[in-house]
Amino acid sequence: MEKDNEELLDYVYQNAEMGVNSISKLMEVTNDSEFMHQLDTQKNEYTAMKNDAEKLLKEQGLTEDDLSAFDRARTYIMINMQTLTDKSVSHIAEMLMQGSTMGIVQAIRKLRKYTQVDEPVKNLMQKLLEMEERNFNQLKKYV
């Protein structure tokens, strides 16, 4: 069970870290104030999620696994390539919705796979799923 807790918490931590990093990069691309506010709100939610996962890991005597330098570089390259010719709010919202969709699918899979985890770990994973769904729905109006 401890290994499952660690794997699930690492997933939540890395997902949240990817969200923070991606949104930070995309905030450099747009200058739409309403959309920027939405991005800032989502970035703050991902930051809180990352902090919650880190706290639970530490409570269990574990340390978080940060995203690899390769994953970070790949994300920045992908964002730069996808926004090179289209920096529109609609396109950026679509990119984020695709990321949230992947997050939703993975969260559902992980919740089904890791059924024997501690309740706080399961609750945090459920909270991540709900956040991804909410983010997806909030971004619809920008597409």
C-alpha positions in Angstrom: 0.0 0.0 0.0 2.9 2.4 0.8 4.3 1.9 -2.8 0.8 2.6 -4.2 0.5 5.8 -2.1 3.9 7.0 -3.3 3.1 6.3 -7.0 -0.2 8.0 -6.8 1.1 11.0 -4.9 4.1 11.3 -7.3 1.6 11.3 -10.2 -0.5 14.1 -8.6 2.7 16.1 -7.8 4.1 15.7 -11.4 0.7 16.5 -13.0 0.4 19.7 -10.9 4.0 20.6 -11.7 3.4 20.2 -15.4 0.3 22.4 -15.1 2.2 25.1 -13.3 5.0 25.0 -15.8 2.8 24.9 -18.9 0.5 27.7 -17.8 3.4 29.9 -16.8 4.9 29.5 -20.3 1.5 30.1 -21.9 1.0 33.3 -19.8 4.0 34.7 -21.6 2.2 34.3 -24.9 -1.1 35.9 -24.3 -2.0 39.5 -23.4 -5.8 39.0 -23.1 -6.6 40.2 -19.5 -9.7 38.1 -19.0 -7.9 35.0 -20.2 -4.8 35.8 -18.2 -6.9 35.9 -15.1 -8.3 32.5 -15.9 -4.8 31.1 -16.4 -3.6 32.7 -13.2 -6.5 31.1 -11.3 -5.7 27.7 -12.8 -2.0 28.1 -12.1 -2.7 28.9 -8.4 -4.9 25.7 -8.2 -2.1 23.6 -9.7 0.3 25.2 -7.2 -1.9 24.3 -4.3 -2.4 20.8 -5.6 1.4 20.4 -5.9 1.9 21.6 -2.3 -0.8 19.3 -1.0 0.8 16.3 -2.7 4.2 17.3 -1.4 2.8 17.6 2.2 1.3 14.1 2.0 4.5 12.7 0.7 6.5 14.2 3.5 3.9 13.0 6.1 4.6 9.5 4.8 8.4 10.0 4.9 8.7 10.2 1.2 10.1 12.7 -1.2 8.5 14.0 -4.4 9.9 13.1 -7.9 10.2 16.3 -9.9 9.6 16.3 -13.7 12.7 15.3 -15.5 14.7 18.0 -17.4 13.7 16.2 -20.6 10.0 16.4 -19.8 10.3 20.1 -19.0 12.3 20.8 -22.2 9.9 18.8 -24.3 6.9 20.7 -22.9 8.6 24.1 -23.6 9.5 23.1 -27.1 6.0 21.8 -27.8 4.4 25.0 -26.5 6.8 27.2 -28.5 6.1 25.2 -31.7 2.3 25.2 -31.2 2.2 28.9 -30.5 4.7 30.0 -33.1 2.1 30.7 -35.7 -1.1 30.9 -33.6 -1.0 32.8 -30.3 -4.8 33.3 -30.2 -6.7 32.7 -27.0 -8.8 30.1 -28.7 -5.7 28.1 -29.7 -4.1 28.3 -26.2 -7.4 27.3 -24.6 -7.6 24.3 -26.9 -4.1 23.3 -26.0 -4.9 23.5 -22.3 -8.2 21.6 -22.8 -6.2 18.8 -24.5 -3.9 18.7 -21.5 -6.8 18.6 -19.1 -8.4 15.8 -21.1 -5.2 13.7 -20.8 -5.2 14.5 -17.1 -8.9 13.5 -16.7 -8.3 10.1 -18.4 -5.1 9.4 -16.5 -6.8 10.4 -13.2 -9.7 8.0 -13.8 -7.3 5.2 -14.7 -5.2 5.8 -11.6 -8.2 5.9 -9.3 -9.3 2.5 -10.8 -5.8 1.0 -10.5 -4.9 2.2 -7.0 -7.9 1.1 -5.0 -6.0 0.3 -1.8 -4.5 3.6 -1.1 -4.9 5.7 2.1 -8.0 7.9 2.1 -6.2 11.2 2.1 -4.3 10.1 -1.0 -7.4 8.9 -2.8 -9.2 12.2 -1.9 -6.3 14.2 -3.3 -6.4 12.2 -6.5 -10.2 12.8 -6.7 -9.6 16.5 -6.1 -7.2 16.6 -9.0 -9.7 14.9 -11.3 -12.4 17.4 -10.3 -10.0 20.3 -10.9 -9.1 19.0 -14.4 -12.8 18.6 -15.2 -13.5 22.1 -13.9 -10.6 23.6 -15.8 -11.7 21.9 -19.0 -15.2 23.4 -18.6 -14.0 26.8 -17.8 -11.8 26.9 -20.9 -14.7 26.1 -23.3 -15.8 29.7 -23.5 -12.4 30.7 -24.9 -12.4 28.3 -27.8 
